[in-house]
């Protein structure tokens, strides 16, 4: 799947789950999706070469072990909790 279609599919899935998000363009080669869910803020960057980088910031009350930078597979957790 190309990068643009992957991004569009993800945005449609967020909307269907009624998850709030916004878009930013902070790096020349990527579009960032900022996602807000209770107790967490997610940053998912979609790159032109189709790879995805995910970082999750959790409140102290919900924080588990720090995960650091993750790949696209992390996005499955977002929808499991929604």
MOVEN-V730728 format. One line per field, one symbol per residue. phi: phi as a letter, one per 40 degrees, with the letter a starting at -180 (. if undefined). psi: psi as a letter, one per 20 degrees, with the letter a starting at -180 (. if undefined). burial: I if it has 9 or more other ideal C-beta (glycine too) atoms within 8 Angstrom, else O. A space follows every 50 residues. Layout:
BEGIN
phi: ???
psi: ???
burial: ???
END
This chain:
BEGIN
phi: .cdccccccccccdcccfbcaabbbbbdbabcbcbbbdgabbbbbbcdcg cbbbbbbbcdcbcbccbgcbcdcccdcccccc
psi: prgghggggghggghhjlpprrqqniqhjqppoppoqpiqpqoopoqhjj qpppppoqrhhipbqphbprahhhhhhghhi.
burial: OOIOOIIOIIIOIIOOOOIOIOOOOOOOOIIIIIIIIOOIIIIIIIIOOI OIIIIIOIOOOOOOOOOOOIOOOIIOOIIOOO
END
